[in-house]
Amino acid sequence: MFHRYHFRSLRKPRQLLFIPHGHRWEILKLQHLGAMSPSGRAYPSTYVIARCQGCGVRKHKVFYNSHLKVSQCRRWL
């Protein structure tokens, strides 16, 4: 019976081992919204969702500056 058993990986092979690398961020979503700062004051802000092209890690970030460009967001990630 053992010879009929198929070993299946639950994850994709690229996710099994984490190799340290410099992330190459790809911006998926850029929204200009209002946000509450930690001090409790409301500011116009930019909300960015980015994904690494190599490993697929996602990053959610809020910038308390209004209407940033995509190039500025990439530089600050």
C-alpha positions as CSV (number, residue, x, y, z in Angstrom):
1,M,0.0,0.0,0.0
2,F,2.8,2.4,0.7
3,H,4.0,2.5,-2.9
4,R,0.6,3.9,-4.0
5,Y,0.8,6.9,-1.7
6,H,1.4,10.2,-3.4
7,F,3.2,12.9,-1.6
8,R,1.6,16.3,-2.2
9,S,2.9,19.6,-1.2
10,L,0.3,21.9,0.4
11,R,2.2,25.1,-0.5
12,K,3.9,26.3,-3.6
13,P,7.6,25.4,-3.7
14,R,8.7,29.1,-3.6
15,Q,7.0,29.5,-0.2
16,L,8.6,26.5,1.5
17,L,12.0,28.2,1.9
18,F,12.5,31.8,2.7
19,I,15.7,33.1,1.0
20,P,16.7,36.6,2.3
21,H,16.5,39.1,-0.6
22,G,15.8,42.8,-1.3
23,H,12.1,43.1,-1.9
24,R,11.0,44.5,-5.3
25,W,7.7,46.2,-4.5
26,E,4.9,46.3,-7.0
27,I,2.1,48.7,-6.0
28,L,-1.3,47.0,-6.2
29,K,-3.6,49.7,-4.9
30,L,-3.1,53.4,-4.2
31,Q,-6.0,55.2,-2.4
32,H,-6.3,58.8,-1.2
33,L,-8.3,58.7,2.0
34,G,-8.6,60.4,5.3
35,A,-7.0,58.6,8.3
36,M,-6.8,59.1,12.0
37,S,-3.3,59.6,13.3
38,P,-2.1,58.0,16.5
39,S,-2.6,61.3,18.2
40,G,-6.3,61.2,17.3
41,R,-6.4,63.9,14.7
42,A,-7.7,63.3,11.2
43,Y,-5.4,63.9,8.2
44,P,-5.7,63.5,4.5
45,S,-3.6,60.4,3.7
46,T,-2.4,58.0,1.1
47,Y,-3.1,54.2,1.6
48,V,-0.8,51.8,-0.3
49,I,-1.0,48.1,-0.7
50,A,2.2,46.7,-2.2
51,R,3.4,43.1,-3.1
52,C,6.9,41.8,-3.5
53,Q,7.5,40.4,-7.0
54,G,9.9,37.7,-5.7
55,C,8.2,36.1,-2.7
56,G,4.7,37.5,-2.7
57,V,4.8,39.2,0.7
58,R,2.2,42.0,1.0
59,K,2.7,45.3,2.8
60,H,0.0,47.7,3.9
61,K,1.2,51.2,4.6
62,V,-0.5,54.6,5.5
63,F,1.3,57.8,4.6
64,Y,0.0,60.9,6.4
65,N,0.7,63.0,3.3
66,S,-2.1,63.7,0.8
67,H,-1.9,62.8,-2.9
68,L,1.5,61.2,-3.1
69,K,2.7,59.9,-6.5
70,V,3.4,56.3,-7.2
71,S,7.1,57.0,-7.6
72,Q,7.2,58.6,-4.1
73,C,5.4,55.7,-2.6
74,R,7.8,53.2,-4.1
75,R,10.8,55.2,-2.8
76,W,9.4,55.2,0.8
77,L,8.4,51.5,1.0
